[in-house]
Amino acid sequence: MYDEKYINEKSLVPVEILDEIDSTNEEAKRRIRSGKNEDFVLVARKQTAGKGRKGRSFYSPMDTGIYFTFVHFSDSSVSDNLKVTVATSVIASKAIKEVLGIDCKIKWVNDLYLNDKKVSGTLCECILKGTYANDKDAVIIGTGINISTKDFPDDLLMKAGSLSEDPIGTSDNIRNDLVVYLTNGLNDFFTDPDLSVYLGFYNEHSLILGKSVELSDASGLLDKGTVKGFDEKGAIIIENEAKDLKVYDSGEISLFML
């Protein structure tokens, strides 16, 4: 079980622990609809309909991972989704390193990988002022981390992994400290949203920097070539087969070409 008192004593933003919910991001939207207008964090022990990017689900069984949503409100326009997502991947990777001593690689934009399997992902959503009669813009950052998840569904067996097969991975102190690190890290980012502070780590831990990749979106193939880096906003820079440098702020790396 999480220790909500311990977490809130150390966190800079209020954190609420939920036993079971469909999705912490969806519950966050319900809270915004009900009039919530100050930053808050929701953490679930289990999600029955966890959300991932591109309409995918995030497998979220009881007490084997971190299912976390941070909501930030602003009187000005919401921060760029790409910048927030890139920063979150760095914050999550640093949290895992600090608490568990494990180094993860980052696959653009935000997926964390260990031993060639995805162990964490982030979904960032924006709720503009007035969408739900809310009087502020809101950014919803949902992050899932597989700590000791096993028995993945068949469609995830070859893709998803966990940080540890040891049951200690689900011990209270580890989960509590990960939540505190994520909460305070995101609070620090929104206090000073300077992505340059995060890009050094992002580059150093990139899974794809210097590799040949294909980039696609819902319409199909966008480009293929070698990843040369990431710009100041977190967009990917690809040198394509024509030796042209192209910058993309959306899309998905769908294939590594050996």
Contacts in CASP RR format, 6 or more apart in sequence:
PFRMAT RR
TARGET T0000
AUTHOR 0000-0000-0000
METHOD contacts of the structure
MODEL  1
MYDEKYINEKSLVPVEILDEIDSTNEEAKRRIRSGKNEDFVLVARKQTAG
KGRKGRSFYSPMDTGIYFTFVHFSDSSVSDNLKVTVATSVIASKAIKEVL
GIDCKIKWVNDLYLNDKKVSGTLCECILKGTYANDKDAVIIGTGINISTK
DFPDDLLMKAGSLSEDPIGTSDNIRNDLVVYLTNGLNDFFTDPDLSVYLG
FYNEHSLILGKSVELSDASGLLDKGTVKGFDEKGAIIIENEAKDLKVYDS
GEISLFML
1 45 0 8 1.000
1 172 0 8 1.000
2 17 0 8 1.000
2 43 0 8 1.000
2 45 0 8 1.000
2 172 0 8 1.000
2 175 0 8 1.000
2 176 0 8 1.000
2 179 0 8 1.000
3 172 0 8 1.000
3 176 0 8 1.000
4 15 0 8 1.000
4 16 0 8 1.000
4 17 0 8 1.000
6 176 0 8 1.000
7 15 0 8 1.000
7 17 0 8 1.000
7 176 0 8 1.000
7 179 0 8 1.000
7 180 0 8 1.000
7 183 0 8 1.000
8 14 0 8 1.000
8 15 0 8 1.000
10 180 0 8 1.000
10 184 0 8 1.000
11 41 0 8 1.000
11 179 0 8 1.000
11 180 0 8 1.000
11 183 0 8 1.000
11 184 0 8 1.000
12 183 0 8 1.000
12 184 0 8 1.000
12 187 0 8 1.000
13 39 0 8 1.000
13 40 0 8 1.000
13 41 0 8 1.000
13 70 0 8 1.000
13 183 0 8 1.000
13 184 0 8 1.000
13 186 0 8 1.000
13 187 0 8 1.000
14 39 0 8 1.000
14 40 0 8 1.000
14 41 0 8 1.000
15 40 0 8 1.000
15 41 0 8 1.000
15 42 0 8 1.000
15 43 0 8 1.000
15 179 0 8 1.000
15 183 0 8 1.000
16 40 0 8 1.000
16 41 0 8 1.000
16 42 0 8 1.000
16 43 0 8 1.000
17 43 0 8 1.000
17 44 0 8 1.000
17 45 0 8 1.000
18 24 0 8 1.000
18 27 0 8 1.000
18 42 0 8 1.000
18 43 0 8 1.000
18 44 0 8 1.000
18 45 0 8 1.000
19 44 0 8 1.000
19 45 0 8 1.000
19 46 0 8 1.000
20 44 0 8 1.000
20 45 0 8 1.000
20 46 0 8 1.000
20 47 0 8 1.000
20 48 0 8 1.000
20 62 0 8 1.000
21 27 0 8 1.000
21 42 0 8 1.000
21 44 0 8 1.000
21 46 0 8 1.000
21 47 0 8 1.000
21 48 0 8 1.000
22 47 0 8 1.000
22 48 0 8 1.000
22 49 0 8 1.000
22 50 0 8 1.000
23 47 0 8 1.000
23 49 0 8 1.000
23 50 0 8 1.000
23 51 0 8 1.000
24 42 0 8 1.000
24 43 0 8 1.000
24 44 0 8 1.000
24 47 0 8 1.000
24 50 0 8 1.000
24 67 0 8 1.000
24 68 0 8 1.000
24 69 0 8 1.000
24 142 0 8 1.000
25 50 0 8 1.000
25 51 0 8 1.000
25 69 0 8 1.000
25 123 0 8 1.000
25 125 0 8 1.000
25 140 0 8 1.000
25 142 0 8 1.000
26 49 0 8 1.000
26 51 0 8 1.000
27 42 0 8 1.000
27 44 0 8 1.000
27 69 0 8 1.000
28 40 0 8 1.000
28 42 0 8 1.000
28 69 0 8 1.000
28 71 0 8 1.000
28 140 0 8 1.000
29 127 0 8 1.000
29 132 0 8 1.000
29 140 0 8 1.000
31 40 0 8 1.000
31 42 0 8 1.000
31 71 0 8 1.000
32 71 0 8 1.000
32 127 0 8 1.000
32 132 0 8 1.000
32 134 0 8 1.000
32 138 0 8 1.000
33 132 0 8 1.000
33 133 0 8 1.000
33 134 0 8 1.000
35 132 0 8 1.000
35 133 0 8 1.000
35 134 0 8 1.000
36 71 0 8 1.000
37 73 0 8 1.000
37 134 0 8 1.000
37 135 0 8 1.000
37 136 0 8 1.000
38 73 0 8 1.000
39 70 0 8 1.000
39 71 0 8 1.000
39 72 0 8 1.000
39 73 0 8 1.000
39 187 0 8 1.000
39 190 0 8 1.000
40 71 0 8 1.000
41 68 0 8 1.000
41 69 0 8 1.000
41 70 0 8 1.000
41 71 0 8 1.000
41 179 0 8 1.000
41 183 0 8 1.000
42 68 0 8 1.000
42 69 0 8 1.000
42 71 0 8 1.000
43 66 0 8 1.000
43 67 0 8 1.000
43 68 0 8 1.000
43 69 0 8 1.000
43 179 0 8 1.000
44 60 0 8 1.000
44 67 0 8 1.000
45 62 0 8 1.000
45 63 0 8 1.000
45 67 0 8 1.000
46 60 0 8 1.000
46 61 0 8 1.000
46 62 0 8 1.000
46 63 0 8 1.000
46 67 0 8 1.000
47 58 0 8 1.000
47 60 0 8 1.000
47 67 0 8 1.000
48 60 0 8 1.000
49 57 0 8 1.000
50 57 0 8 1.000
50 58 0 8 1.000
50 59 0 8 1.000
50 60 0 8 1.000
50 67 0 8 1.000
51 57 0 8 1.000
51 58 0 8 1.000
51 123 0 8 1.000
51 142 0 8 1.000
52 58 0 8 1.000
52 121 0 8 1.000
52 123 0 8 1.000
53 110 0 8 1.000
53 121 0 8 1.000
53 122 0 8 1.000
53 123 0 8 1.000
53 252 0 8 1.000
54 218 0 8 1.000
54 252 0 8 1.000
58 67 0 8 1.000
58 121 0 8 1.000
58 123 0 8 1.000
58 144 0 8 1.000
59 146 0 8 1.000
59 149 0 8 1.000
59 152 0 8 1.000
59 153 0 8 1.000
59 156 0 8 1.000
59 160 0 8 1.000
60 67 0 8 1.000
60 144 0 8 1.000
61 149 0 8 1.000
61 151 0 8 1.000
63 170 0 8 1.000
64 146 0 8 1.000
64 147 0 8 1.000
64 148 0 8 1.000
64 149 0 8 1.000
64 150 0 8 1.000
64 162 0 8 1.000
64 170 0 8 1.000
65 144 0 8 1.000
65 145 0 8 1.000
65 146 0 8 1.000
65 147 0 8 1.000
65 148 0 8 1.000
65 149 0 8 1.000
65 170 0 8 1.000
65 175 0 8 1.000
66 143 0 8 1.000
66 144 0 8 1.000
66 145 0 8 1.000
66 147 0 8 1.000
66 175 0 8 1.000
66 178 0 8 1.000
66 179 0 8 1.000
66 182 0 8 1.000
67 144 0 8 1.000
68 142 0 8 1.000
68 143 0 8 1.000
68 144 0 8 1.000
68 145 0 8 1.000
68 179 0 8 1.000
68 182 0 8 1.000
69 140 0 8 1.000
69 141 0 8 1.000
69 142 0 8 1.000
69 143 0 8 1.000
70 140 0 8 1.000
70 141 0 8 1.000
70 142 0 8 1.000
70 143 0 8 1.000
70 182 0 8 1.000
70 183 0 8 1.000
70 186 0 8 1.000
71 138 0 8 1.000
71 139 0 8 1.000
71 140 0 8 1.000
71 141 0 8 1.000
72 79 0 8 1.000
72 138 0 8 1.000
72 139 0 8 1.000
72 141 0 8 1.000
72 186 0 8 1.000
72 190 0 8 1.000
73 136 0 8 1.000
73 137 0 8 1.000
73 138 0 8 1.000
74 136 0 8 1.000
74 137 0 8 1.000
74 138 0 8 1.000
74 139 0 8 1.000
74 190 0 8 1.000
75 136 0 8 1.000
75 137 0 8 1.000
76 137 0 8 1.000
77 137 0 8 1.000
78 126 0 8 1.000
78 128 0 8 1.000
78 137 0 8 1.000
78 138 0 8 1.000
78 139 0 8 1.000
79 139 0 8 1.000
79 190 0 8 1.000
79 193 0 8 1.000
80 233 0 8 1.000
81 124 0 8 1.000
81 126 0 8 1.000
81 139 0 8 1.000
82 109 0 8 1.000
82 233 0 8 1.000
82 234 0 8 1.000
82 235 0 8 1.000
82 249 0 8 1.000
82 250 0 8 1.000
83 193 0 8 1.000
83 195 0 8 1.000
83 233 0 8 1.000
83 234 0 8 1.000
84 124 0 8 1.000
84 139 0 8 1.000
84 141 0 8 1.000
84 189 0 8 1.000
84 193 0 8 1.000
85 109 0 8 1.000
85 110 0 8 1.000
85 122 0 8 1.000
85 124 0 8 1.000
85 141 0 8 1.000
86 109 0 8 1.000
86 110 0 8 1.000
86 195 0 8 1.000
86 198 0 8 1.000
86 199 0 8 1.000
86 202 0 8 1.000
86 230 0 8 1.000
86 234 0 8 1.000
87 186 0 8 1.000
87 189 0 8 1.000
87 193 0 8 1.000
87 195 0 8 1.000
87 198 0 8 1.000
88 110 0 8 1.000
88 122 0 8 1.000
88 124 0 8 1.000
88 141 0 8 1.000
88 143 0 8 1.000
88 186 0 8 1.000
88 189 0 8 1.000
89 106 0 8 1.000
89 109 0 8 1.000
89 110 0 8 1.000
89 111 0 8 1.000
89 112 0 8 1.000
89 121 0 8 1.000
89 122 0 8 1.000
89 202 0 8 1.000
90 106 0 8 1.000
90 198 0 8 1.000
90 201 0 8 1.000
90 202 0 8 1.000
90 205 0 8 1.000
91 181 0 8 1.000
91 182 0 8 1.000
91 185 0 8 1.000
91 186 0 8 1.000
91 189 0 8 1.000
91 198 0 8 1.000
92 112 0 8 1.000
92 120 0 8 1.000
92 121 0 8 1.000
92 122 0 8 1.000
92 143 0 8 1.000
92 145 0 8 1.000
92 182 0 8 1.000
93 103 0 8 1.000
93 104 0 8 1.000
93 106 0 8 1.000
93 112 0 8 1.000
93 201 0 8 1.000
93 205 0 8 1.000
94 181 0 8 1.000
94 201 0 8 1.000
95 178 0 8 1.000
95 181 0 8 1.000
95 182 0 8 1.000
95 185 0 8 1.000
96 102 0 8 1.000
96 104 0 8 1.000
96 112 0 8 1.000
96 120 0 8 1.000
96 145 0 8 1.000
96 163 0 8 1.000
96 178 0 8 1.000
97 103 0 8 1.000
97 104 0 8 1.000
98 177 0 8 1.000
98 181 0 8 1.000
99 174 0 8 1.000
99 177 0 8 1.000
99 178 0 8 1.000
99 181 0 8 1.000
100 163 0 8 1.000
100 164 0 8 1.000
100 169 0 8 1.000
100 174 0 8 1.000
102 114 0 8 1.000
102 163 0 8 1.000
102 164 0 8 1.000
103 205 0 8 1.000
104 112 0 8 1.000
104 113 0 8 1.000
104 114 0 8 1.000
104 119 0 8 1.000
104 120 0 8 1.000
104 205 0 8 1.000
105 112 0 8 1.000
105 113 0 8 1.000
105 114 0 8 1.000
105 205 0 8 1.000
105 206 0 8 1.000
105 207 0 8 1.000
106 112 0 8 1.000
106 113 0 8 1.000
106 202 0 8 1.000
106 205 0 8 1.000
106 206 0 8 1.000
106 207 0 8 1.000
107 113 0 8 1.000
107 118 0 8 1.000
107 207 0 8 1.000
107 208 0 8 1.000
107 253 0 8 1.000
108 206 0 8 1.000
108 208 0 8 1.000
108 227 0 8 1.000
108 230 0 8 1.000
108 236 0 8 1.000
108 253 0 8 1.000
109 234 0 8 1.000
109 236 0 8 1.000
110 121 0 8 1.000
110 122 0 8 1.000
111 118 0 8 1.000
111 120 0 8 1.000
111 121 0 8 1.000
112 118 0 8 1.000
112 119 0 8 1.000
112 120 0 8 1.000
112 121 0 8 1.000
112 145 0 8 1.000
113 119 0 8 1.000
113 207 0 8 1.000
114 161 0 8 1.000
114 163 0 8 1.000
115 161 0 8 1.000
117 159 0 8 1.000
117 160 0 8 1.000
117 161 0 8 1.000
118 159 0 8 1.000
118 160 0 8 1.000
118 161 0 8 1.000
119 145 0 8 1.000
119 146 0 8 1.000
119 160 0 8 1.000
119 161 0 8 1.000
119 162 0 8 1.000
119 163 0 8 1.000
120 143 0 8 1.000
120 144 0 8 1.000
120 145 0 8 1.000
120 146 0 8 1.000
121 143 0 8 1.000
121 144 0 8 1.000
121 145 0 8 1.000
122 141 0 8 1.000
122 142 0 8 1.000
122 143 0 8 1.000
122 144 0 8 1.000
123 141 0 8 1.000
123 142 0 8 1.000
124 139 0 8 1.000
124 140 0 8 1.000
124 141 0 8 1.000
124 142 0 8 1.000
125 139 0 8 1.000
125 140 0 8 1.000
126 137 0 8 1.000
126 138 0 8 1.000
126 139 0 8 1.000
126 140 0 8 1.000
127 134 0 8 1.000
127 137 0 8 1.000
127 138 0 8 1.000
127 139 0 8 1.000
127 140 0 8 1.000
128 137 0 8 1.000
129 135 0 8 1.000
129 136 0 8 1.000
129 137 0 8 1.000
139 190 0 8 1.000
141 186 0 8 1.000
143 182 0 8 1.000
145 163 0 8 1.000
145 178 0 8 1.000
146 160 0 8 1.000
146 161 0 8 1.000
146 162 0 8 1.000
146 163 0 8 1.000
147 162 0 8 1.000
147 163 0 8 1.000
147 164 0 8 1.000
147 169 0 8 1.000
147 170 0 8 1.000
147 174 0 8 1.000
147 175 0 8 1.000
147 178 0 8 1.000
148 162 0 8 1.000
148 163 0 8 1.000
148 164 0 8 1.000
148 165 0 8 1.000
148 166 0 8 1.000
148 167 0 8 1.000
148 169 0 8 1.000
148 170 0 8 1.000
149 160 0 8 1.000
149 161 0 8 1.000
149 162 0 8 1.000
150 162 0 8 1.000
150 165 0 8 1.000
152 160 0 8 1.000
152 161 0 8 1.000
163 169 0 8 1.000
168 174 0 8 1.000
169 175 0 8 1.000
189 198 0 8 1.000
195 232 0 8 1.000
195 233 0 8 1.000
195 234 0 8 1.000
196 232 0 8 1.000
199 230 0 8 1.000
199 232 0 8 1.000
199 234 0 8 1.000
202 230 0 8 1.000
202 234 0 8 1.000
203 209 0 8 1.000
203 229 0 8 1.000
203 230 0 8 1.000
206 227 0 8 1.000
206 229 0 8 1.000
206 230 0 8 1.000
208 227 0 8 1.000
208 253 0 8 1.000
208 256 0 8 1.000
209 227 0 8 1.000
209 229 0 8 1.000
210 226 0 8 1.000
210 227 0 8 1.000
210 228 0 8 1.000
210 229 0 8 1.000
211 226 0 8 1.000
211 227 0 8 1.000
211 256 0 8 1.000
212 224 0 8 1.000
212 225 0 8 1.000
212 226 0 8 1.000
212 256 0 8 1.000
212 257 0 8 1.000
213 224 0 8 1.000
213 225 0 8 1.000
213 226 0 8 1.000
213 227 0 8 1.000
213 238 0 8 1.000
213 253 0 8 1.000
213 255 0 8 1.000
213 256 0 8 1.000
213 257 0 8 1.000
214 221 0 8 1.000
214 223 0 8 1.000
214 224 0 8 1.000
214 225 0 8 1.000
214 253 0 8 1.000
214 254 0 8 1.000
214 255 0 8 1.000
214 257 0 8 1.000
215 221 0 8 1.000
215 222 0 8 1.000
215 223 0 8 1.000
215 224 0 8 1.000
215 236 0 8 1.000
215 238 0 8 1.000
215 248 0 8 1.000
215 251 0 8 1.000
215 252 0 8 1.000
215 253 0 8 1.000
215 254 0 8 1.000
216 222 0 8 1.000
216 251 0 8 1.000
216 252 0 8 1.000
216 254 0 8 1.000
217 250 0 8 1.000
217 251 0 8 1.000
217 252 0 8 1.000
222 248 0 8 1.000
222 251 0 8 1.000
223 238 0 8 1.000
223 240 0 8 1.000
223 246 0 8 1.000
223 248 0 8 1.000
224 238 0 8 1.000
224 240 0 8 1.000
224 241 0 8 1.000
224 257 0 8 1.000
225 238 0 8 1.000
225 239 0 8 1.000
225 240 0 8 1.000
225 241 0 8 1.000
226 238 0 8 1.000
226 239 0 8 1.000
227 236 0 8 1.000
227 237 0 8 1.000
227 238 0 8 1.000
228 237 0 8 1.000
228 238 0 8 1.000
228 239 0 8 1.000
228 245 0 8 1.000
229 236 0 8 1.000
229 237 0 8 1.000
230 236 0 8 1.000
230 237 0 8 1.000
231 237 0 8 1.000
231 247 0 8 1.000
233 249 0 8 1.000
234 249 0 8 1.000
235 247 0 8 1.000
235 248 0 8 1.000
235 249 0 8 1.000
236 247 0 8 1.000
236 248 0 8 1.000
236 249 0 8 1.000
237 245 0 8 1.000
237 246 0 8 1.000
237 247 0 8 1.000
238 245 0 8 1.000
238 246 0 8 1.000
238 247 0 8 1.000
238 248 0 8 1.000
239 245 0 8 1.000
239 246 0 8 1.000
240 246 0 8 1.000
END
